[in-house]
Amino acid sequence: LIRILPGLPSMLRRPYSLDISAELLRTQGFINGRWVSAPDTFPVLDPATGEELAQVSDCGPQQARDAVSSAYKAFLSWKCQTAKERSALLRKWFDLVNQHNEDLAKLITAECGKPLKESLGEITYSASFLEWFSEEARRVYGDIVPPAAKDRKMLLMKQPVGVASIITPWNFPSAMITRKVAAALAVGCTVVVKPAEDTPLSALALAELAVQAGIPPGVFNVVPCSREKAPAVGEILCTDPLVSKISFTGSTATGKVLLKHAAGTVKRVSMELGGHAPFIVFDSADVDKAVAGALASKFRNSGQTCVCSNRFLVQSGIHDAFLEKLGKAMDAELRTGHGFEPTTTQGPLINVSAAEKVEHHIEDAVSRGAVVLKGGKRLEGSFMQPTLLSNVSTDMLCMREETFGPLVPVVK
């Protein structure tokens, strides 16, 4: 357990057990419908306490190639199933996710750190993608287009592209998988998922439920790996000629690398990369509603979402009132602690490096004249105090880079 410093809840003195169904706590790779061990393993940690949750198979390039090969072989038969058949299997998967929602949410809280209430919300969100695409699978229609010449007919048919490599982030370890995978499977594609190294357990639990739902072997594959092996595995998933499509959500830096890999074989690519979202408050705003919106937008998952507001631009006439009310609301509504505690609204950041980045952004801002109104301190491990800064200028790091943490920099 971590050492307790002043300001960190005493609740972290006690251990937290991951009390879930044993069948959902999978630690091997999932390739061609089988659970596969790798020569090495890597630890998955609780970001709140630093305790080890599990040792997971550290898959490498060979396992990635095996997964792609299995997915391609499965594609040849999966694409021939009727839309109705694929729809029924996705619907079964959706039902199973709902049946195991509490256990799946506990996995998210344990490996990602977000409060259990948020994790339960994510599982509902995750299941909604399976439901939506199970229904949309039946509605992938073609079209008949009026031709330019009388002796021609133009028929448009939609066909699956093939194997899709799915590379997902740690901040929504379940929803970012179902969002991509359900769409791919609905239209007849097969997939290889590389989950984030911090949060592979959620992906592997989804694989177990896919088996129970009857998804055929090779259609859904999961290749977990450590941070050290991620570049090599990612390269295979982006360069293998049997892969036709790449979908990635994550950092801009990694996205650039994957795009370079994909260019060699001109693969179809979908990228959701870093953000720098502004939160703009004009003099005409309702201050209370603006404050409520700021709290919801900034502090979800401790500021670790792709759409979290990153920079706050507040018109001078309302600036002081907004800061005062936001500071009071932060005191009243934000509680830092382990995600399994019912009062927690702010869990840890995903790892120590993430906390160090937020700390660096705060130090840089203060060194350039920013004033800390609330928080500002790094706590033990990967915990950060929710922080409110005033007197912020546009040359500060927090105004030029995505912070991905509980920091509110306000520009007047």
N, C-alpha and C positions, 0 to 999 in steps of 0.2 A: 504493500500500500504506500501511497505517497505521503510525504511529510506535510503536516498541516501548518500553514502560515496564517497570520491574522488576516481576516477578510475572506477566507475560504470556509465554507460551511463545515461544521463538525460532523455532518452526516457522512463525509467521505472517510471518516475514521474506520467505518465498518465495511466489511467486504460485501459485494453484491453478487448473488448467484444468478446464472443464466438458466432459469427454470422454464425450459421449453421441451416439447416433445423430442425424444431422441432421434426420430426419423428425419427431423428437419435440420439437425445440426450435422451437416455434411462437411467433410474436410478434404475430399479428394476432387480431382478434376472430373468433369463429366463429358465423355467423348463416345459418340456412337451408341448411346443408351447404356453405357457402362461407367461405373465409378473407377477412375484410373489414378493410381499413385505415381508420383514422380520420384526421382532419386533423392531429392532434397525437399525440405519443408521450410516455411517461413511463419513467423508468429503473427497472429492478429490480436491487437491490444484493445482494451477498454480505454478510450482516450481520457476518461475522467480520472481513472485511478492508476493507469499504467499497467494494470494486471493483464496477464496473458489469458485470452479467451480460448484460443485453439491454435494448433499447428496445422497449417494448410499445405497441401501439395504445391510445390513450387515448379509449375510447368515451364518448360523451355521451348525452344524452336521446334524440336521434334514433336512434342505434344501439339503444338500449334498446327504443324503440317498435317498431323494425323486428324485433327479436328476438321480442318478444311477439306481433306480428302473424304472424310465421313459425311460431311455436310453436302459435298458435291454428289456423292453416290445417292444420298437420301433425296436430293433435289430431283433426280431423274424420275422418282416415283411420286414424291410429294406434290410436284407440280401437276401431276395427272389426276390427283384426287379432286373430286368435285368441290365447288365452293361450299356447298351444304355440309359436306363431310368435314372440311377444315373448320367451318363455323361451329359445328357441334363440339369438336375437340377444344377449341378456344373457350367455348362456353363452359365446358367441364373444368378447365383450368381456372377460369374466373370464379366458379362456385367453390373450388378448393381453396383459393386464396382467401375468399371471404370466410370460409369455415375455420381457417387457421390464422385469422387476422391478428389475434393477440400474440401468438408465438412469433409471427413474422415481425410485428412491431417491436417486440422485445429484442429481437436480433438487431434491428436497426439502431435502437437505443444503445445496445451493448457495444456495437462496433463503430457507430457513427457519433454517438454522444447526444443526439437531439432528445429533448424531453419526450416522454412516452406518449403524451397527448398528440404531439406533432407526428410521431412515428405511426400512431394509429391513423392519423389523417393521411399520411403517405401511403399506407396500405390501401385505404379506400380509393385514393388517387390511382395507385398501381392497378387495382382491380378494374377501375373504370376503363382503362385502355384495353384490357382483355375483353371486356363486355362490348365496348364500342366497335372494335375491329372484328369481333365475332359476328356482329350484325352487318357491318360494312362488307365483310367477305362475300356476302350474297349479292352485293350490289355493284360489283366491279363490271360495269357494262361497257360494251364497245359502242360503235357509232356507224351510221351510214351518212356519208357526206355527198351533197349534190356535186356531180362531176362537171368539169369544164367542157367535156365533149360528150356527144350523145352515145357514142359506142363504148363508153367506159362506166365502170362502177367502182366506187371508192368505199371500201369497208375497213374500219379501224378496229383492231383487236388488241386488248391489253394482255400482256404476258409477263410472268415473273422474270426478273433479270438473272436470278441464280443465287449463288452463295453471298450472304451479306456478313461482313465483319462488323461487329457491334462493340465499340469501346466506350465504356461508361465511367462516370465520375463517382466519387464517394459521398457527395452531399445528398443525393437521392438514390441510394444504392438499390432500391427496388423499382421505383417509378421510372427511372431513366432506362431500365431494362425493358419493362413491359411496354413502355411507350414506343420503343423501336421494334422490339421483337414481335409484338402482336400484329403490327402493320405488315411486317415482312412475311410472317407465317400465313396471315389471312389471304395474301395474294399468291401464295405458292412458293415463296423463297424459303431457303433454309439459312440458319445463322450459326456463327461462332461468336460467343460473347467473351470479351476480356474485361472482367470487373476491375475496379480500382483495387490496388494492393491493400488499402486500409480496410476495405469493406467487401470481402469476397463471400462471406457467409450468407448474406441475403440472396446473392445470385445462385448459390448452390442450393439453398432452400427452395427457390423457385424451380430449379431443375428437378428436385425431388417431386414437387407437385406436378410438374409437366409429365413425369413418368406415370404418376397416379392418374393423370387425366387421359393418358393413352396417346400422347404425342409420340410418333414413331421414332425409333433410334436414328440418330444422325441429324434430325431436323433441328434440334436445339442442343448446342454444345457449349460448355463453359470451361474456359482455360484460365484458372487463377495463377497469378505469378507474383513474385516479389518485385520491389522497386528496381532491384538490380537487373532482373531479367526482362522487365517491361519493354525496354527499347528493342531487344532482339525479337520478342514475341510480337510486338507491334509491327515491326518491319515485315515479318512473315505474313501477318494478316493484311498488310497493305500491298504486298508485292506478289504474292502467290497468284499465278495465272488462273487458278480455279475460282478465285474471288472476283465477283462482279461489282460489288457495291461496298462502300465504307460509310459508316455512320459514327461520328465522334462528338461527344460533349466533353469539354474540358478547357484547358488553358490555351491561349493563343499561341504560345511558344510550341507546345506539343502539336497543335493543329498544323502549324507551318511544316513541321517535320513529316507528319503523316501525308500532307498534300504533296510533298516532294517524292515520298515513296510511291504514292498513287499515280504520279505523273508518268512513270515509266511504262505502265500498261493502260494509261488513260481510263482509269476506273471512275465510275460514278461516285461522287462524294457528297455527303451532307455534313456540315460543320456547325456546331453551336459553341462559339468560343467566348472569351472573356467579355465582360461588360463594364460600363462606366456610367451607370444610370443616374441622371440628375433628379432631385426632388425639389420642385420649384414652388415657393409660397409667395403669392402676391399680396399687396396691402388689402385687397378686396376679400381675402380668404376668411373663412370661419376658423378662428385660431384653434378651437377645441377639435374640430374635424381634422385640421391639418396635423395637429399633434397625434391624434389617434392614427391617422394615416402614416405618419412618420414611424411610429412604434411598430405598426404592422409590417411596414415595408422594410425597415432596417434590421429588426431584431429577430425575425424568423430564423430559426436554426442558428442563432447567435451571429447573424449577419452573413451566413455562408450559403447563400443561394445565388443563382445566376442573375436573378432580377432584383436583388436587394439594391436599394438606393445607395449610391456611393458618395455623392457630393450634394450638399444642401444649399440651395441658392434662395435667400430670403430677402424680400424687398425691405428697404430701410424703415418704412412706416410701421411694419408689423414685427420687425426683427426682435426687439427686446421682449415683447410679450410672448412671442413664439419660444424663445430660449427659456424664459422663466417657466412657462407651462410645460415645456418638454422636459426640463430638468425635474420638475415635481412629478411628472408622470413616470419618468424613469425610476425615481425613488419608490414610487407607490406600486408599480406593476412588475418590475423586473426582479427576479430572484435567481441567483446563480447557484448551481449545485449539480448533483448527479441526476441524469435524466430519469432514473427510476423513482426519484422522490416526487410526490404529487404536487408540491409547491414550486418546483423548478420551472422557470421559463427560459433560462439561459444555461445551456450545457457547456461543455468544454469545446474548444476548437479541435479540429480533427487530429492535430499532432503538435508537437513543440515548435516545429518550423513555422506552422501557421500562426502560432502565438507570437513568435519572434518577429514575424513580418508586421503584425499589427503594432507591436511594441516599437518597431523601427519607424513606422509611419507617425506614431504619436511623438516620438522623440524628435523626428525631423520637423514636424509642425511646430512644436514648442521652441525648438532652436531658431525658428524663423519668425517667432512672435505670436504664435497661437496661444490661447489661454484655455487651460483645462477647467471646465465648469463642473463636470461629474466624472468620476472614475479616473482613468488614465494609468492604472497600475496593472502590471502583470502579476498574476497570482501563481501559485504552485502548478507545476505541470503545464498543461495547455489551456488553463483558464485565463481569461482576460476580463477585467471589469468593463461593463458597458460604459462607454466614454463619450462625453459631449465636449466639443471644442468650439470656441468662438474666436473672432479675430483671425479667421483663416484667409489665406491668399492663394491665388491660383498657381503660384510657383512651388507649392508644397507637394510632396510625394503623394499624399492622400487625395490630391486633386488631379493627379496625372496618372495614377495607377489604381487598379482595382484592389481595395484593401481586403475584402472577404473576411470581415470580422465585425465586432460590435462597436464600430467607431462612427460617430456622427460629426463630420466637419462642416461648420456652418459659415458660409460666405455672406457678408452683408451687401 
